[in-house]
Structures are given as structure tokens and as C-alpha cells.
Amino acid sequence: MKKTIKKRSYTAQTVALAITLPNLAFAAGNITDLPTIESSSHTDNSYYKKNSSSDKRAQSILNTPRTTQVITEKTLKEQNLLSLQDALSTTPGISFGAGEGGGGYGDKITLRGYDATSNITADGLRDTALTTRSDLFNYEAVEVTKGANSVENGAGQVSGGINLVTKSPKDHDFNNLSVGLGTDDYTRITGDFNKVINDDVAFRLNVMGHKNTYPGRDEELKRWGIAPSISFGIGENTKATLSYVHQEDNNDPQYGVPYYNGHAVPGISNKNNYGYTDLDNIRITNNTGLLKVKSEITDNIKFNSVTRLSDIHQISTISAPQGTFCLANGMAPTAYTNANTTGYVKCTASGQYIVSGPRGFKRDTETKQLANDSNFKINFGSEHIRNTLIIGGGFSQEDYTLKSGSYLNNANGSTSTRPNMDIYNPNHVWNNTTNYIQADSRSGSGSLDTYYGYIFNNTKFGSHWLLDLGARYDRTDGVYRDINGAVTGSQNANLFSYNGAITFKPTHSTSLYISYANSQKPTIGIASETCTSSAANNTCNVKPESAVTYEIGAKWEVNPNLLLTIAGFRNERNKVRIQGADGFNYVLDGKNYVNGVEAGLVGNITPNWDITASMAWMKGKFNQTAANGVQDFSKGDYVTQVPEYSGSVWTTYKLNSQWQVGYGATYQGKMYLSTHTSANNQTAQVKSEDYLLHNASITYAMNKSLNFQLIGRNLANKVYYTHIRNNGWAMPGEGRQAVFNINYNF
């Protein structure tokens, strides 16, 4: 029986509490670690979510003048999209970067041609830790906003951002339990339990346990999590939600196989592992607490506040596949150059992988953050002109520590001998003694304090015209220190971001818009970044980079539950940090752009037929990559990591009250991987290979409480590569996988 929370009115008390809570959290300092689990929740039965979760937006997605894709919980569950990278693979214009041997391992995202690794937010607050977001069990949606978006979410959002929406208690009871079994040792259990305790309080618990081997390979992935949350109806129109998540991962690193000049090295199996499986490991511990307060002070004034305290600890030990791969014919792959257009050089150890680079390399990182964002949304105006004003601000305090070193050392401190491996059948076990030595030169700590304020206004003129304006000011103060506490780089920055858009609505269900926005990014944009002020390499004094986005688009709500969108855009980085003509000081002389068109269709075509589909065409060029007076070899090159064509479709059809079938396809087009230098300016830019994947599902509902779901991914077992580090390595994409889920609701 459905319970609904009744509410009383204590509005003034609520607002006072909401304003006080961030200060209380700040004073509290470190929080104790709690246990966590994963969630399989009460799913919204639609692909089309009409409104963004952002408290900084005044309009529905139909009337928002920018490209916004919401990947709903229904979409995630029906396709068995478990990680953030799984979810983002269904939106066009995205590619993923390789884990660096010494530069960190995590979600490295390129969006519309530009790095978006630090453009991830959770509930509207920036989450800048470099980590792998392996499981979405405690999120009800992934929202992707395309185009410059610093005005909404802060520094560096040149090409857009990704927002994760945390699950929260609902106003009725439900219990969902899901068990999954599949190929590649796939085992998963999730629970989502919601209980209305009384008229004022509701509680929700999401739990998760998971393990599998990477489809088509042997790397093992294990994790578990728990996420309790509780909501209080403090007043008649006020709700406060307190939530917490604890998740632990214990995974094998995934670096893949050697990859040169746009393709994997011929003759080498995509299943090979060139690391040390008895040594390499990635352990992640995530503890995050969240407080949300929403209050309707009057019919026309709403107050929203969100505060997050997080601690993300990642310890990785990796052995990247770096070195010389001497094939059986005595040739080793190498980068194309003017002097060598074959892509191979002679080598002496035929059939051997001669190891080099980071081996047994450990990175121990911890990112702590306290952040708050609060605003008032005010509606006012006359019959013919209506305004929604959003005014607010917030702060973020990030602290980052890094300890790195190597295990492959002898007791006397000398480097251990690292034997070669058989290139075709590598013995990927170290099976030797280890002696960890910390590399102080690679260790240190950083902090970044950010304080900001913003104002947005949406004006509706009659029934046909909308004007959106926004402005934001950020003050950042970043410092990086070496292992002994000495400052190695510091930078203060004042950032001003803005946007503007005009929307014309020919009918209630259509909108035509044109928008403009900018973005700014300082050298120290997150706590793990640093700058140098030495005479030979000065990056601390350079002003923030800047970029702008132009977009023109149309949206049509074909029926109340189906949205069709199309937009043309230009992302333009007009001031990029590059080394100056003197070879020492950096200047803002770099310029490049990406042009594109993106279209989408999401929702219910008929009551029985659902679809979510999107596609994009993109191409960009470097206008300038060297300072005036320096020969610019990359000028005119195409921007790298930009798939020219990309798209995804997922559609389901209910055959009757019990059976549903689904089919999906994902296409990733070719993208440029290299740029020209003095060594290769006479060769063509290298391209990756494109790929097309097919997925399908069958669902049988035995009754209202119990259903069975069979999901097949990469049905053709296509061999493809992602996370490409050209002339280095790439990760083979997931092979064919089958998962059988049992879902029970009670």
C-alpha cells in the first residue's frame, strides 16, 4: 500500500538550517569511513526525462537552448550499462583516453574534441578526482551537456560536462532485488529498498556486489558498495535529504596490447597481457556524504542547497606495455617519420618484448573535497513578460596527495633486472622479490580553493520568445607542494564566464534557438594540477585559457513522451596555452576549433515502442599550435580524438504484456591520432579504425513482481580498440557477453 509523506510548515527554520549546514560540515573536518552497497532502484518507466536535475536551469529540456542528453535509469538497466564509461558510450562525440604509465589511471574523457576528464559533476558539484567510476548503482541518471558550460559548473568546461544524479528516497514503499549471472564469470547482485517510515521521514538503501572478468580477456574486476539515504519533510514545502555512499573496488589494470600507427600490431593476440598479474592492481575506496535541502519559501521563491564531503583514495600498481616489441621477423613497430614510412625498424631479439617504462609502478592518490552550492530561484513578472531569476554561489575546497614509487628494486636500492617476455605468449608473472622505494621527485600534494557566485535569468515574452542570460565569477587559489612541503607552483585566477541564448517557440511543442557561451581554464584547474614559475618553463604567470561555443538548434516534442532534437555547433578554443617564441615562457597563442552536427530521438514512439538514438558528425582543425615566429608543423592538422561520425541506437518493443525485445547498435567512426612535427611533417596524419557493435535483449515478465532479462552485447564478437595511446598501447573493446538477470519487486 502506497504511503505518502505529509508535510508541515517550518520554512524559516529550514532555510536557517540549510545555510548553517555547510559551515557545520566544514567544521567537522574528516568523517569516519562507513560501509557501502549498490542499488537496483525503482525505475522511471521512460527514456525521455523532460527536466534536468540542475537547480540552475529554469526551463524544461525542450526549452533549454543547448544539447542535453539524459541517460535515464531505465536506459541503464535495459542495456546493462554499469559504469560511467558504459553509459557515455551511448552518446555520440565521446572518446576515451588511455591510462598513462606514470600519469594516473581513471576515466579520461574527450567530449566534442576536448578533454572533459575534470568536467564531471555529481548533483551539480564538481568531482575532479581522477578515478574509475566503475558502477552507477547509486545514480538514477547521467546527464550530458554539450558545449562550453563554465557558467554553470565552473572552470574548464570547454566542451561540456557530465553530471551524475544520486538516488534519493521516494514517497512510497518498494523493494527491488536483482541477481545477474553471465559469461566471463559475471556475478552481480543489487538491491534497492525504499521505506516510508512516517509522515515526515523516508529511508532508502541501495546495495551492490559485483565481479567479472573483462569480456574476452582475463583481467578481473571486483567491487561492492552500500548507499543509505534518508529524507526529512521538515516543513510543508521543504525536504532535506542526507545520503552516504561507500564503494570499494579491487581490479586488475587494463592496459591492453601494443598499438602503433592506427592499429594493433599484426600477429599479436588481443588477449595478451604484458603486465605482471601477481603485482599489478588497482584498489579504490570512495566515501561520500551528501546533503540536499529544497524549500518553497513562497509560491514564487525556492531555495536549493547541496553540500558534499568526499574522500576518494586510489592505489594503483601498474606495468604499462611500453618498450620494444620485436616480432618474429626481426622488425619492431615504430611511429611513422619522414625517414621511415614503413612503421617498422630492425631489432635483434626476435620474438621478444623488451620491457621498459613504468613497471611495478605505484601511485597512491587521495582526493578530499568539501563543496557547497546554494541558490534562490525567484519567479516574477506580468501577464505578458515572465522572469525566472536564479542567484546563488558556493565554494569548493580540494586537497590532493600523491605518493609514487616502484616495487621492482633490489634490497640495495638498485633497479631489478626485468626479463624480456615472449611477445606472442608473454609470461605475465613477476614471481620475484620486490622492494618498494618511493620516488620523492614524483610525490607531492596540492590544494585548490574556489569561491564563486552566479546569476541566471530566463525571460519569457508572451508565448513565443525566451531569452536566457547567465554570468558567473570564480576565484581560484591553487598551490602544489613537493614531498617536503616546499611550494613548487601556485596560481590565483579570476574567471568570468557567461552565456546567452534566444529561443523562438512556433508552437508549444517546438523550439528554435541560438546560443553562445564561453569557458575559462587556469593552469591549476584542479588540486592535482600544478604550474612552474622557473625561468626555463613558466606556466604560473600565464592567464587562463578561454574557449567559446556557438550553437543553433531545433527541438520538437513529437508527442508528450517523444523528443526530436538537432543542433549545429562550433567549439572554438581561441586562447590556448603554448610555449612562447623564447622557448621559456608560455603564452596564449594557440587556436583550434571543432565543428559538428548532432541529432537525437528519445522517448515513446507508441505505447509499446521505445527508442533512444543519437548521432553526430564532427571535424576540427588546429589553426595555431606554436607561437608567432616559431615554425608551426601542426597548423592545419585535424584535431585528434574526434570521431568524424558516431552514433548509438537502442529500441525496445513490447510484443504483449509479458514479452519485450530490444536491439541496439553503436558506431564509432575513425578519428585522427597523430599531429605533425618536424620529424613526420611529410607523412599523413594517422587514423584509428572504425567499428560497429550490435546488442540485443529479451525480457519476460512472469508477473508484476518477477521478470527475467537476457542481454547480449557485441553479438558479432567484433574486435575493436578503445583508450588508444597511439604508438604505445590500446585496450581491446569488450568481447561478446551474455548476462541473465532475475529482477524481483516486492
Summary of the structure (lengths in Angstrom):
residues: 746
radius of gyration: 26.0
end to end distance: 11.3
largest distance: 82.8
contacts: 2702
relative contact order: 0.14
helix: 5%
strand: 55%
